[in-house]
Amino acid sequence: MAECKCSTEIRSLGVRRHGAQILHDVNLDIHHGEILALIGQNGAGKSTLLKALLGRLPHTGTVTFRNPQGTVLKEPHIGYVPQNLVFDRATPVTVQDMLSANLTRFPVWLGHHKEQKECAAQMLQRVGGSPDLLPKRLGALSGGELQLVLLAFALEPMPDLLLLDEPVSAVDRRGIELFYDLVTHMRKQHEMPIILVSHDLSHVMKYANRAALLDGTIVVSGPVEEVMHTDAVQEAFGLKLAGGETL
């Protein structure tokens, strides 16, 4: 089996908003089969970086995507699981409606073809979700169920880069473990590069391969164990005790 060469290369990326420089000279590599944890304090620019990668914010510098063969992709597919989905919980939109909207341009309120229903069920099963969720309204889902649906949506079609922005903030402890175990399995199976934004350093240590501390630019990056024990990370998260000892 040939070595997978899919990757995302970020070079000298900068973002200005309302006259202020939010990000500058951001350089990162995210390789196949890798979960890179993006950490930093509130206001460090983590969400801004994700929005730039998604094309929602203009930026300077370059972002290069490569497929498994190492060929540069001009129109990459980026999967995105947000921290939370803002919507009217009284909306009649069902899980089937949401997943079908990712499969066709045919208006979902006019009904679903058999093929769409089967494909939506397969999308859910891929992430460990039950087809029984399909007729449920989005507003009736638990936090864990909604995140599974969002992950299923993000993985169709299979992305060249998967972005997870605090994806378990509304999920209970058991659901958090299930979600990250699932993401780890998907990473191994499909070898896609993943950027995980998280404030929970225990999750970073447990699930990420590499980490990068962001504070307007990349302060430090590398293997997660090394990065988490740098002075920059220890100080940023208040992990240093009096006398210089670390927690």
N, C-alpha and C positions, 0 to 999 in steps of 0.2 A: 504493500500500500504506500503510495507516494506521500511524502510529508506535506501536511496542510500548511499553506503559506498565507492564509487570510490574516489581515491585520488592519489596524487603523493607526496612521502616523499623523500626529499633530505637530506642526512646526510654526513657531513664532506667532501663535494665535493671539490676537488682541481684540478687545471689545470696548467701545465707548458708548455711553448712554447719557443723554441729556448733558453733554459736555464733559462728563467725568470718565476717566479711564478706569473701567471695572476690572479688566483682565489685560495683562501685557506679557509678551514673550513666553507664552505657554508652550512647552515642548513635552510631548508624551508619546509613548509607543504602547499599544495594546495588541498583544499577539493572540494567535489562535489558542483556544482551550484555556484562556486565562481570565480570571476575575480580578480586575484592578479596582481596589477600593479608593474612592476619592473622598478624602476627609478634610476637615477644616471647620473653623468657627462660623457662626452665622454671619453672612455678609462677606464671606471669603470669595464668593464668585462661583460656587459649585453649580447652582441652578443655571446661572448665566452661561457657563461652559456647556452644559447639556443642551440648552436652547440654541447655542451657536452650532453645535454638532447636528442638531435637528433641522437647521436652516431657518429657525424662527427669529434669529438675530443676525444682523450683518456683522462680519468680522474681517480683520486683516489676517495675514498669514495663510497657511494652507492646511487642509485636512485631506489626506490621501487614504483611500480604502482599497484593499486588495482582496481578491477572491481566493479560494483554496489553491488555485494554480499560481497565485502571485501576480495575476494580471490586474492592472489598475481599473477600478470601477468608476465610471463617470456618474452613474445614477444608482448609488448603493441603497439598499433597503435597511432602514434603522428601526428596530423595535424599541418601544418605550413603555415602561410601566411607571406611572406617576405615583407620587406620595398619596394622593387621594384624587378621586374623580368627583368634580363638582357638578351636581345635577339635581334636578327636582325629584325628590324621592317619591313623589306622587305620580311621576310620569308612567305611562303604561308600557314603555319600551321594555321588552323582555331580553333575556340573554340570547335567545335565538335571533331576535332583531339585530342586536349589536354585532354578533359574530357574522351574520349573513351580510351585514353592511360592508364587511371586509372581503366579501367573496364576489360581489356583483354590484353593478351600478343600477340595477333594477330597484325601484323604490320598495323598501322592506314592508311598508304598510299595505302593499297590494298582495301580500302573501309570500310564501316560501315554496320553492320547488323541492321535490324529494331529494335531489342531489345536494341542495344547500343544507337541508336538515341533516343529511348523513355526514357532510363535510364538517358542519358545526359540531356534531357529536364527536367526530374524530379529533377536532381541535381541543375539545374539553378533555377527552380521554388521554390525549398526549400529555396533558399537565396533571393528570390524576383526578380530574373532575368527572362527576357523574352526568350522563345525558339528562338525568332528572332535573338538572338545573335549567335546561333550555326554555321551558315555558314560564319560568319564574321572572317576575319583574325585577329590574335592577335594584329598585328601592327596597325589595324584600330580602336581599342577600345579606349575609353576615359579612364582616370585614374580610375574613379569610376567603369566603366564596367569591367576593368581588375581586380580590387580588388574583385569584386563579383565573377568573374570566378575563381580566386585563392582561394577564400573562399569555393566555391562549390567543387573545387578539394580537398581541405583540409578536407572536411567533408564527403568524401566517401572513405572507410567506416567511420562510425561515430567514431571519435578518443577517446582514453582514456585520452588524454591531448591535448589541442589546444594551439599553440604558435602563438602569433600575434606580429610581430616585426615591430614597427612603421608602421602599415598597411595603414595609410591614409595620408602619406607624400605627395603623388601626387594627392590628391583628393580635390575638392573644398569644401567650407563650408557646402553646402547642402548635398553633397555626404558623408561628414564625419558624419553628424548626422544620415543619413540613414544607413550607415555601422555599426555604434555603436549601433543604435536601433536594428538592425538585430542581431548583436552578442549577445546583452542582451536578446533578445527573444530566440535565440538558447540556451543560457545558461539556461534559465528557463525551456525550453521544454525538453532538454536532460540532464541537470544537470552535464555537463562535467566540469572538472577543466580547467581554462584558465589562461595563463600567458600573460599579455599585457605589452610590452615594449613601453613606450611613454615618450617624452620630454615635452608634453603639460600637465601641471599640472591641467588645467581646465578639460581636458578629464578624467584625473585620478580621480579627485574629483567627477565628474558626473557619471562615468560608473563603477569604480572599487569598490569592497567590502573591499579589503584589499590592503596594499601596503608594499613594501620592498625597502629600500634604499641600493643599492649595491655600494661598493667601494673596490673591491678586495675580500671583504667578506660582509656578511649582517651586516650593521651598526645598522639598526633598522627595525622592521617589526611589523605589527598589523593592527587593523582597520584603514581604510584610513583616517578618520578624525583625529585620534590620531597621526598617523605617519606624516601627512602633517603639523602638528603644533609642531613637535619636533624641538629642536634647531639644530639637525643634518641636517634635511631637509631644514630648513630655511637658514642655513649657506651655504649648498651645492648649493642652487639655488639663492643665493644672495637676499633673501627675507627680511633680517633684515635691518632696517634703523638705522641711527645714534641714539644712546640712547637706543637701544635694542628693539624698536618697530617693530612689524611685519606687513607686508602688508596684 
